[in-house]
């Protein structure tokens, strides 16, 4: 089983400088350095060459934190942490990974793929540094769509024989769409499809999968849209 998951804008600020050889962490990520190294280097060059307004836009900060800018600008030699431990947005707070037992953590490490805005598709236990890149922003004509174009061939091959549960937000589904059968989850409240709060429910669903518990929500319907099975959940 493979579970596809979105990253979050919010991250734990773990930065420590000069901990690793430049870009050495990239070679240990899923599919190695070649598929992403020039993309990351272009990002760093953009941070170095940009105006204050451009930095504010790409970092997603009205008031630029010098600490976070320094961390992002020096990520190539910075300390790293397992990707699923770096993010702390809404879905990751619902996942509450620090409270999970070791076997549940291992389940996440073995089965979850996170679709990073900067590093592409990475495993939950791939170690990455702190970074800051606003969802949807571009630099030197680089975008998340050009990034995930690089992943199509290796990732299609990697996933083709797996049962795939896609818990990503629509933005990441558009950036990398699966061309073969898989399962998606949708959440409904009072007969209306949940949009923003779906991050929270995706995190809760992933948590229950990691704990090997029954699904935390009542199934209201299961539909088939072409080769995509859609499980619709009713949430409180």
N, C-alpha and C positions, 0 to 999 in steps of 0.2 A: 504493500500500500504506500502511496505517496500523497501527501497533503500539501497543496499549494497555498501559501499564505502571504498576505501583504506586509510590508514594513510599516513603520510609523514615523511621523515627523519628530515626535518626542523620543529622545534617547538618554540613557544614563551617561553623564559626563565623566568618562573614565580616563581622560587624556593624561598621559605622561610622555614627555618628549624623549627622543633619541634612545628608544628601547630596542629597535630592530634595524637590520640592514635595509637600505632603501628598497621598497616594494617587495621585499622578500615574502611577505604574507600572501601575495597574490598567487604564487605558484601552488599553494596548498588549498586554494579554493576550488570548488567544483569546476571542472574543465580547465583549470590552470590559469596561467597569466596571459597567454597570447590573446585570448578572446576578449580581454578587458583592459590590458595595461595601457594602451594608447588613449583609451577613453578616460581613464583616471588621470593620466598625465595631462591631457587637455584641460580637464577640470582644474587641476592645480595651477596650470598656466593662466587660466582665466581668473582665478582668485588673485594671482599675483599682478595681473595687468589691468584689472577692472577699476572703475570709478566707485565711489561710495554708493551711489544709487544702484549701480549694477550689482555690487556685492549684497546690498540689502535685498534685492530681488531674488538672486540665486540662492541666498541663504535663508530667505523667508523670515527676515528679521527687520522690523522698522528701525529699531535701535540696535546697531550691531554690537554684539558682545565681543570684545577683543579676545577674551579667553577662548571662545568658541571659534572665532576666526583663526586664531593661532593654531588651535587643534586641527581644524579642517585643512589649513595650509601646510601642516607638517604631518599629515596622516601617513605619508609614505615611510616614516621612521618611527611612528608612534606605537604604543602598546596596543594589544588586541584582546578581544574577548569573544566568546561564542556568540554568534549573531543573535540568537534568540534571547540572550541575556542583555544585549545592548539596547534593544528597543523597549520603550515603556509607555507607549500610547494606550488608547482605550482598550483595544483588543488584548494587548499584552498584560494590562492590569487585570482584565477578566480572567486571563489564563493563569495569573498569579503563580508563576513558575517557581518562585522561591519556596512555596508551600508544598510542592509536589514531591512524592517519594522518588528514590533513585530510579526505580524501574520505569516510572512514568517519564522522567527526564530522558532516560535512554530511548524510550519510544519516540519522543520528539526529535531527539538527535538523529535517530535512524530514518524517520519518515517525513519530516517537514522540510519543505523547500521555501525559502523566503525570496521574494522578488524585489531586490534592492534597486533604488533609483540610480545608484552609482556603480555598484559592483556586479549588477546582473543577478542571475539566479544563483543562490548560495544555499548550502545545507545549513540546518539549524545549528550544527556544531562547527561550522566553518568560522574561523576566528578573523574578525575584522576590527579596524580602529574606529574611533568616534569620527563621524563625518556629518556634514550639514549640506543637504541639497534639496531645495523645495520641489515638491512633486510637480512635474510638468514643465519645469524650467529648462531652457536650452543654453548651450554655450558653444561658440564656434561651430554652429550648425549641428552640434551633437544633441541628441534628444534620447528619451527613454525608448523611442521607437527604433532609432538607429542602433541603440545598444542591444535591444532584444532581437534585432535582425541577425546579429552575430550568433545568437544562441539557438536559432531555430533548428538547424541540423543536429547539433549534438544533444540538445534537450529533447527533441522529438524521439531520437534514438534511445535516450536514457529512460524515457517514460513509457515507451510504446508497449511494453509487456506488463505494466503496473496497473493496479486498480487506483485510479486517481480521483481524489476528492478535492475540488477546487473551492477554496474558501477565500479567494481573493476579491478585492473590491473591483468594480467595473473598469476603473482606469487601468489596472494591471492586466485584466482580461483582454482589453483592447490592445495593449502593448504586446501581448503574447497569447494568441488564441490557440487552444488545442484542436487539432484536426481529427481527433478520433474519440471513441466513446469515453465518457467520464461523468462524474456526478457533481452537481452543484447544490448549494443550500440557499433557500430563501426564507425570510422570516416575516410573519404577519401578526399584526396586533389589531384587534377589533375589525377584522376583515380588510385591513389596509396593509399594503406591503411596507415594511420598515425600511427606511433608507439610512439616515445618519447613525442611528442606534444599532444598526446591523453589525458594526465593528465589535460592539460589546457582546452580542450574541454569537458571533463567529469565535470570539475568544472563549466563551463558555462552552461552546460545542467542542472546540479543540481540547479544552481541559478535560471534559468528560471522556473523550476518546483516549487521552493519555492515561486516565485513571481506569480505563477499561470498564466504564460504567455504561448503563443504558443511556440512550439519548435523553438529554435534559429537558426536551420540549416535546409536546404532543405533535405528532405528524397529522397535518390537516389534509394533505394530498400529495400524491406523487405523480408527476407528469413527465412526458417524453417530448422533447423538442429536437427532432432529428436524432442525432447520436448522443444528445445530452439528457441525462436523467436529472430531473429537478425535484428535490425533496423540499416540500413546503412545510415549515414549522409554525405552530401557533405559540406565541410567547406572551408572557404576562406584562 
